[in-house]
């Protein structure tokens, strides 16, 4: 590959960047919460989040992507002790509540929040997302997940986690309920706000959705007036076969954690085929790969930083995360034993990503711990701004993705490096925006109006009377 951006200076596609974060002291770098200068232990303060938001908007980041789990990582050695000891995504607070403060101190930064279809009824959830879209002036997105931690299922009253593919079947109906509430319940113009007549809402333009399905019954209407986007921008983060089918139908953005370019390319190729089969433009879905970038003024300086971070990582904390993602107790393996594919009820893509996805690579448990210690399942890029920019452009072109969810070892330090070192280099190459587009999240991301495209399945729920007649 040509160096210094020579290969890609004429590239038309722009790189999109989200900051990948979580409302916890230890997201994708277990053990580093007490590294000097790392502020993640301040995760439960408003200042931590508002400072981060202002930094990201200064750097023209597209958004913040907030992960979440409603459970603990207790698969490794059959205990949550390691996760607790090393802050491996516990404690973890609600991600949605930090978004309004971040929106208050920014004008353009967008927000993708993770929420599971497994633990909350769609009726109150739809209200919560409509409220968020109002408060952010249309800068809200929803990362739809079906959850994978057995502990989360048990602590919300379920005997056990449902079967992997069954969870997606439930999620399909969950989406149908939400679309009916967001898109069809209130006609355009229903929220009259007519001060002359004193009519706030025209009852003739508000309709009950009359949903009676296999998993949910919602007879009434949405109790919120429509928000700027109505439906938030839909993210999806499942890379299994069933997850890709779900994404092709519902997603506008997809988050994947491919460890290598060939794995990423295989995923995006198949996803875009499935999107086209749904009657959608394959480029209507933006793919973000998880990536960690560790920067220095020079390659040598960046390598020194990375080496210092690795001295603080937790072997047990890393395997706690990976055991939870895969559903495999990696404590039963010897450190130099190779991981074997085992079908579990957890994240199928997490297992495949380190076993069958790349036949040329066989991972030992020690290698997995070292890989996941910083950046989780995604790759770590280390170097000067020019070196990292070259690598990101290679991933974008050869992996056919659209951007990256950037994880970190320490925050906000690693994001400061991105803003001050990497983004100016990308802008110099003409592959990163110099200013934000106006409007809502959907307008910024896709250059269209604030509403779902007519080819998206959600748009078919705008006329509930037509749907009712079709069902008769």
C-alpha positions, 0 to 999 in steps of 0.5 A, spaced: 500 500 500 502 506 498 504 510 504 502 517 506 495 517 503 497 517 496 493 511 495 487 514 497 487 521 496 482 521 490 477 517 494 470 519 494 467 516 500 468 519 507 470 516 513 465 516 519 467 516 526 463 515 532 466 514 539 465 508 542 463 508 550 459 505 555 457 508 562 462 504 566 469 505 569 471 499 564 469 498 557 474 495 553 480 495 557 479 491 563 484 493 568 486 500 566 481 504 569 486 506 574 491 508 569 494 515 570 490 520 567 484 515 565 478 519 567 473 513 566 472 512 574 468 519 573 463 515 569 458 517 574 459 524 574 455 529 569 462 533 568 465 527 565 460 526 559 459 533 558 467 534 557 467 528 552 461 531 548 464 538 547 471 534 545 468 530 540 464 536 537 470 540 537 473 534 533 467 533 528 466 526 530 459 524 527 457 521 534 457 517 540 455 510 540 453 508 547 454 500 549 450 497 554 448 490 558 443 489 563 447 483 566 454 481 569 460 477 566 459 471 570 461 465 565 468 465 566 470 460 572 463 461 573 463 467 577 462 475 577 468 476 581 473 477 576 468 482 572 467 486 579 474 486 581 477 489 574 471 493 572 469 489 566 463 493 564 461 493 572 458 497 575 454 500 569 449 505 569 443 507 564 446 509 558 440 513 556 440 518 561 447 521 560 445 523 553 441 529 554 446 533 558 451 531 552 446 534 547 445 540 551 453 542 550 453 540 543 449 542 537 451 537 532 454 531 535 449 525 534 447 519 539 446 512 538 444 508 545 444 501 546 437 498 548 435 491 548 428 488 546 429 482 551 427 486 557 422 492 556 415 492 553 416 496 547 410 501 549 414 505 554 420 504 550 417 507 544 415 513 549 422 514 552 426 514 545 421 519 542 422 523 548 430 523 547 429 525 540 425 531 542 430 533 547 436 532 542 432 535 536 433 529 532 440 527 534 438 520 537 439 513 534 437 506 537 442 500 537 437 494 537 440 488 541 437 482 543 442 481 549 446 475 550 448 475 558 444 469 562 444 473 568 440 479 565 435 474 563 434 471 570 434 478 573 428 480 569 424 475 571 426 470 566 427 462 567 433 463 562 435 466 556 431 465 550 434 461 544 438 465 539 434 466 533 428 466 537 430 472 540 430 475 533 423 473 532 421 477 538 425 483 536 422 483 529 415 484 532 418 489 537 420 493 531 413 492 528 410 495 535 415 501 535 414 503 527 406 503 528 407 507 534 412 512 531 410 512 524 403 511 524 399 513 530 399 520 529 398 523 522 402 529 520 398 535 523 395 532 529 399 536 534 395 542 532 398 547 537 392 552 535 392 557 540 386 561 537 381 555 538 385 552 544 386 545 540 393 542 542 391 535 538 386 533 533 383 527 536 381 525 529 388 524 527 391 520 532 389 513 531 390 506 536 395 501 533 391 495 535 397 491 535 395 484 537 401 479 536 404 473 538 408 476 543 405 483 544 398 486 545 398 494 544 391 496 543 392 504 544 395 510 541 402 513 542 402 518 548 407 522 545 407 527 539 411 525 533 419 527 534 423 530 529 425 524 526 419 520 529 423 513 528 430 514 531 436 512 526 436 504 527 443 501 529 444 494 529 450 490 532 448 482 531 453 479 526 450 472 526 447 469 520 440 471 523 443 478 526 444 479 518 437 478 516 435 482 522 439 488 520 438 487 512 430 488 514 431 494 519 438 497 520 440 504 517 447 503 521 450 496 523 456 495 528 461 490 527 467 487 531 471 484 525 478 482 527 481 482 520 479 485 513 477 479 510 472 477 516 470 485 515 469 484 507 466 477 508 461 480 512 459 487 509 459 483 502 453 478 505 450 484 508 449 488 502 446 482 498 441 481 504 439 489 504 438 489 496 434 482 497 429 487 501 428 492 496 433 497 499 439 500 496 445 496 499 449 503 500 443 505 505 446 501 510 452 504 513 457 499 516 461 501 522 467 497 524 470 497 532 477 499 532 482 502 537 487 507 535 493 509 539 496 515 537 503 519 538 506 524 534 511 518 531 510 511 530 515 510 536 511 514 541 505 511 539 508 504 540 511 506 547 504 509 549 501 502 547 506 498 551 505 502 557 497 501 557 498 493 556 502 493 562 496 495 566 491 490 563 487 484 566 488 477 564 482 475 568 478 481 566 479 480 559 477 473 559 471 475 563 468 479 557 470 474 552 467 468 556 461 473 556 460 474 549 461 467 547 458 464 552 464 459 553 468 459 560 475 460 557 477 458 564 476 451 563 482 452 557 489 452 558 493 459 556 496 456 550 490 451 548 487 453 542 480 456 542 475 451 539 468 453 536 462 451 540 455 453 539 452 457 545 446 461 546 450 467 547 453 472 541 454 467 535 459 472 531 463 473 537 465 465 537 465 465 529 470 471 529 475 467 533 474 460 530 471 459 524 471 466 520 478 466 518 481 459 517 488 461 517 488 463 524 487 459 530 487 463 537 490 461 543 487 463 550 493 467 552 492 470 545 485 472 546 486 475 552 492 479 550 487 481 544 481 483 548 485 487 553 485 493 549 479 494 544 475 488 545 474 484 539 476 489 534 483 491 532 488 496 535 491 500 530 498 504 533 502 509 530 503 516 528 497 520 524 499 518 517 500 511 519 494 510 522 490 514 517 493 509 512 491 503 516 484 506 517 483 507 509 485 500 508 480 498 512 475 502 509 476 500 502 478 493 502 473 491 508 468 495 504 465 499 511 463 506 512 466 508 518 469 506 525 466 506 532 473 508 536 474 505 542 479 507 547 484 505 552 484 511 556 479 517 556 479 522 554 486 522 552 485 517 546 480 521 544 484 528 545 489 524 540 484 523 535 481 530 535 488 533 535 492 528 531 488 524 527 482 528 524 487 533 521 491 528 517 484 525 515 481 532 513 488 534 509 487 527 505 480 530 504 476 523 507 473 527 513 469 532 513 471 539 515 464 541 518 457 538 520 451 538 515 445 541 518 439 537 521 437 531 524 441 525 525 438 522 519 440 528 515 447 528 517 448 521 516 444 520 509 443 527 506 436 526 506 430 528 510 429 526 517 424 521 516 425 513 514 426 512 507 420 509 503 424 503 501 425 502 509 420 497 512 418 502 518 415 506 512 410 501 511 406 503 518 405 510 516 398 508 514 395 504 519 388 504 516 391 501 510 394 495 514 388 494 517 384 493 511 390 488 508 389 484 514 382 483 513 
